[in-house]
Amino acid sequence: MATVRDVALPLATICTSVPLAAPGICERCHNCPSPGWPLCWSCERVEGQLSKPCALVVPISLYEVGYQLHYQLLNYKGANPDLARDFTVKTAALLGYFLQLHGSCIATAAGGPWDVITSVASSTGDRVGQHPLATAITMVPRLREQYEPLLQRGSTEITHTVASDDGFVASRPLTNERVLLVDDTFTSGARAQSAASALNNAGGEVIAIVPIGRVITPGFSEHVAEYWKRQTQSVFSFDDCCVGTHPHT
């Protein structure tokens, strides 16, 4: 039987490494900000609309729209059941193996471990049943034991440029529970950070957001194009994460 590692390792070829925090790297999402700014434009805009965003974002991979990781994260929740199943297994493996290797890195950066894992709920009202990301998370036994759906759609619509404390609602009160929040795609951060703010306002503490893919748009600026070129020239390794680089044997 294939392990999470067995499924994840070949996927390194479709992933792009996420750099450590440094000058010229967004302190939040590890995108490329304008020169001299600590946060990229989207993080600056999104966090200004929220009362309690999360300060630690740990993407597994960068990606550009139109390439293979984008195709996987789009179609694991698509209408083709065979394709969706295959990509759901691969998405589960990416997340499961990364957290297996780097859960301790995240806990160290966040000042301690999490109590519960949850995922960003759908921000639209047209999805029926369990979100595909929840399905992917619960395919991994270690994650399934820690997973609980804690979010429901709220009263305010979330868009690419609109974040809100009311975009999501916690499904129950949280009393100082430390939450690891998982999302499939982080573009502007509006959905993930709105979800984090809702959980924090419900009494929890979102210690980190872990997106599987952080979207990079090279055409946004010359600086982003140079950043993307540099990252695509480096070799992705599951041994690396953007809060620390540790060899695993």
Secondary structure, 3 states (H helix, E strand, C coil): CCCHHHHHHHHHHHCECCCCCCCCCCCCCCCCCCCCCCCCHHHHHHHCCCCCCCCCECCCEEECCCCHHHHHHHHCCCCCHHHHHHHHHHHHHHHHHHHHHHHHHHHHHHCCCCCEEEECCCCCCCCCCCCHHHHHHHCCHHHHCCECCCEEECCCCCCCCCCCCCCEEECCCCCCCEEEEEEEEECCCHHHHHHHHHHHHCCCEEEEEEEEEEECCHHHCHHHHHHHHHHHCCCCCCCEECCEECCCC
